[in-house]
Amino acid sequence: MSQAFTAGAEPRFSLTAFKVRVLLVDDQLLVVEAVRRMLADQPDIEFHFVTDASSAVDCAARLQPTVILQDLVMPGWDGFDLISRYRATLELEHVPVIVLSARDEAASKAHGFAVGANDYLVKLPDRLELLARVRYHSGAYISRLQRDEAFRFLRESQNRLAEANIELQKLAALDSLTGIANRRRFDELVQHEWQRGQRERRPLSLLLCDIDCFKLYNDTFGHLAGDLCLKKAAAVMTACLKRPADLAARYGGEEFALVLPDTDEAGARSVAEDCLRALAELGIENPQAPHCVVTMSIGVATLVPTADTSPAELVEGADRALYSAKDGGRNRAASAVFGQTGQIKTGSGSSSTP
């Protein structure tokens, strides 16, 4: 196969197209034709040539041969200099170069190897020897390409796997119905924020929220409507969060939890009131409930974590405050007050009536 190559050509090359591709850089057309004839009956070998030494590097970079046959003496150019340029070009730094020269001198051969040549042949070589050298060096280079491709594929696969694992971790932390954090993620975050609050001596607040009379809503409108109601409630609570570190989670059933790091009781109460008001403004009908619309009750608890307390006390305080809000008529928030003994004194808070 014979193919002249010009600077404007754009041959397609793929690392998986492992055909031997020879580029001869020689200004003598008689040599070009002789080498072409030696390779012409080899269907697995592509033959290309360049007679203009000034375009050799650019042509080789675009062609990406598996071996370069390089003449040493060309008008205005030193073949050794061209070899050095190949080695300084990223796309060509590992392409095998076989010097094809009329010089049969030890010093010339040594210099060729010193600047980066892989082999040295005195032209014109025997046809069988040329084929053997071309196939040997091309085979080694192709093996390198295969190895690099395999490593690249492995890295890409590892990156995709890492990305998939991140997505799986995100999914594992989400409630499948509402799309907010699930109980597992809630437990992890409370533990993490408790430790951080203990180090920094900053308050941690927790809101436990329960949809009032949710069973009546399900009995009246069905479970599909109940699921939609929970989604709307989750969206309301998420929208009421103030800071990026705040978290809304589905605690279980129709119960939700809001974790508010670095938030004092007044700030937590403000978030609770916003949640009550926003849910009431939706006006979701619940005719069997006391307020005739969907409402929620909220228990608020705030503690500055210490070595003598635990996240369980914060959860217990919020839970007791939630029951106080329920007992106080629902559709309201109640706050837990922690005494020095750790006992919880639950006080009722204001309600938000639609």
N, C-alpha and C positions, 0 to 999 in steps of 0.2 A: 504494500500500500504506500502510495506516495502522496504527499500533501505539502504544498508550499505554504509558508506561514508569514503573514504580514502583520504589522503593528496594529492595524485596525481590526483584526479578526478577534472574535470572542468565543473560543471553543468552550464547550460545556465540560465540566469536570466534576466528578463525584467520587468521594472516597470509597464508595462501594463499586465503582467501575474500575476493576483492577487489571485492565488491559495494559500491556507494556507500551509505553509511549516514549519514543526516542526523539530528541532534538539535537540535530547536528548544527554546530556553529562553525562555519568555514566559508571563506570568501571564494574558494575555488569551485566552480561548477563541475569540473571534471571529478573532483573528490566527492561532491554531493551525489553525482550520478552513480559513481562506483559504489558508494555506501547504500544508495537506494536499491541498486541491483542485488546487493548482498542480502537485503532484508525483504525484498519484494515478494518472495514466495512464502513468507511467514504470516499466516492470517491473524495471529494473535499480537502482532507488532504493528503499531502505528509509526510512520516515519514523517518527521517534520524537519525543516531546515531553515536557517537564517544565514544570509550572506553579509548582512550589514551588522558589524560588531556593535555599533552604537545603540542598536535596538535589541540586542540579545537579552539583556537582563529583563526589560519590560515584557518582551515576548515570552520568555521562559516563565515569568511570574504569572502571566495569564494562561499559558498552556498547561503548566504544572506537569512537566514530563516526569517519567520514572527514572530517566537517566539522560545526562547531557554529554554529548561527544564534543569536546572543545579543542579547536585548533589553537596553536600557540602564537603563530605569526599571522596577523591580519593588518591591513592598511590602517595606520594610525592608532593601532591598539596592540596591547600586550595581553596575550591569553591568560597569563598568570594574574594580571589585574582583574580580568573578567571573573576568574574563579573566586578571587577575594570578594568581588561584588556579589556574586551569588551567595556566598556565605554570610554576607552582611544584610541580605534581603530575607525578611521573615518567611516569605512563602517558599524560599529556595534553600534555606540554610542546611537542610538535611537531604536535598536531592543529590544522588550520586553523580559525580563528574568523572568522566574518563577522558584523559588527555589523549588527543589523536594528533601526533606531531611527527614531522620528518626528522626531528632531532633525536638521536639515539645516544644521549649523553647521560652519564650518571648524575652530574650536577643538575641538569635540567629536570631529571626525574625527581631528584631529592627536593628541588625547589617546588615542583608541582605538588608533591605530597605535603610540603610545609605550608602552602597557602590554602590547602583544603581539598585537593584532588583525591579521588578514591582509587584510581587506577591509571595506568599509563600504557598506551599502545603506539607503536611506531607505524605510521601509515605508509602504504595501506596494509592493514593486517590481513591475516588469513580469514576467510569467511567464517569457518567453523569457530575459530578463536573469538572473532568479534561477536558472533551470536552467543557463545558461551558467556563472555564477559557481560554483554547486555542483559541476558536473562538472569545471571547471578546477582548483579547489582540491583536490577529492577525488582527481583524477587525479595531481596532484603529490604528494599525501600517500601514495597507493598506490604510486607509483614509489619513494618513500623506503622504504616498508615492504618492497617487493621487493628493493631494494638491501640493506637491513639483513638481510633473510632470507638473501640470497645470501652476504653476508659471514659471517653466523653459520654457515651451512652449510659455507662454506669453512674457517672456523676449526675446526669440529667435524671436518671431513674431515682437516684437517692434524693435529689431535690424535689422531684414529684412526690416521692414517698413522704418526705418531711412535710411538704405542704398538705398532703392528704391527712397526715397524722394531726397536724394543727387543726384542720377542719373537723376531724373526728373528735378532737378534744373539745372544740367549740360546741359541736353537736351534742356531745356527752354532757355538757354543762347547761344545755337548754331544755326547757320544758317543751315537749312536742306540740302541745295544744296552744299555748299562749305565746311561745317564742321568747319568753323572758327566761332568766336563770331558773334552774331547778333546785330541788332541795339539796342535792349533793354539792352544787356550786355554792349555795347559801352556807352550808356547814363549813366549807373550805374557807370562804371569805371571812366569816365571823371569826374563825380561829386566827386567820392571818391578821385581820384588823385588830383583834384583841391583843396580839403580841406587839403590833406596832404601837397601839395606844399605850400599852404598858411601858414601852421604851421611851416614848415621847411625852408620856403623861398628859395625853389629850383625850377628851371624852369620845365615847362611842355610843351612838343611839340606835335603837331598834324599834321598828313599828311592826306589830302583828295586826294584820287587817283581815276581817272576816265578812263575807257578803251576808247581809241580814236576810233571813228567811229564804235562803237559796233553794231549799227543798220545795217550798211552796211554788217558787218560780218554775222549777223543773216539772213539778206535777201539773202546773197550769199550761205551760207552753212546750214541754218536751225537752229531751236531752240535747237536741241540736241547737235549740234556742238557748239552752243553758250554757252550752259550749261557747256560743257567740257572746253571751253575757260575760263570761269569764275573760274572753279575749278583750272585750271593751274595757273591763275593769283593769286588766293588766296594762292596757295602753294608757288609761287615765293615770295610774300610779307612776308609770315610767315617765310620763310627761311632767309630773310634779317634782321629779328629782331635780336638785339644784346643782350638783357638782358631778364631774366625770367619775369620781370614785364611788358615788352612791350606787346602790344596786337594788333592783326590784327582782324578787324571786317568788315563784309559786311554792308555798310552804307545804301545801297538801290540800286536795279537794278544792273548796272555795276559799281557802286561807292563803294569804299572801304575806310576804315579809319585805320590809324596806330596811336595808342596812345603810346607815348614815355615818361614815367615819368623820372624826374631827367636828362633830356637831353637838352642841349642848342641848339641854332640854327645851329651851325656848325655840331653837331652830327646828328641832324635831316636831314640836307642837305646830309650828307654822306649816311644815310639810303635811302633817296629818290633816290640818284644817283645809289645806288646798285640795287634798285628795277627796275629802268629804264633799266639798263644794263642787269640784269638777264632776264627780260621779252623779251628784244630784242634778247638775245641769244637763246631763244626758237625758234625763227624764225617761228611763227605761221602765215601762209599766210592769208593776207586780201587784195586781189588784187584791190579792189575798193577804198582802203584807200590811202591817199597821200604817206605813207611810204611803202605801199605794204605788210606790216606785222603788226601784232597786237602790238600796243604801248599803253602807258598810259600817261596822264598828271597828275601832282602832285602839290597840293598847300600845302605849308609848313607854319606853324604858331607856334611861341614860345612865351610864356609869363611866368613871375614869378607871380603866383596868389597872389592877394592882396584883402583886404576887399572892395576896390573900383572897382574891376573888377569882371567878371563872366565867367563861362565856355562858355556862348553864344558868348562872344567876341572872344574867341579863335577859336570857330567853324566858326564864321563869317569871321575872318581873313584868315583861311585856305581856306574857300570857295571862297573868292575874289581872293586869290592867285591862286587857281585852274583855275578860269576863265581867269586870266592873262596868265597862261601857255597855255591854249587853244587858246587864241587870239594871242599868240606869235608863233604859228605854231605847237602846240601839241608835244608829245614825249619829254617833258621837265618838269623841276620843277621850280616853282616860289615861292618866299618867301614873306610873309607879314611883313611889318615893322610897328610897333605900335609907334605913337608919344605920347607925353605927354598928348595931348588932347583926346587920344583914337582913333583918326582918323587913318585909315589904308592907308599906302602908299605901293603900291604893286610894287615890282621890279621883273623883269624877271630873270630867272636863266639859267644855261647852259642846253643844250639838250643832249640826248644820241641817236645818229643816228646809226641804224644798218648798 
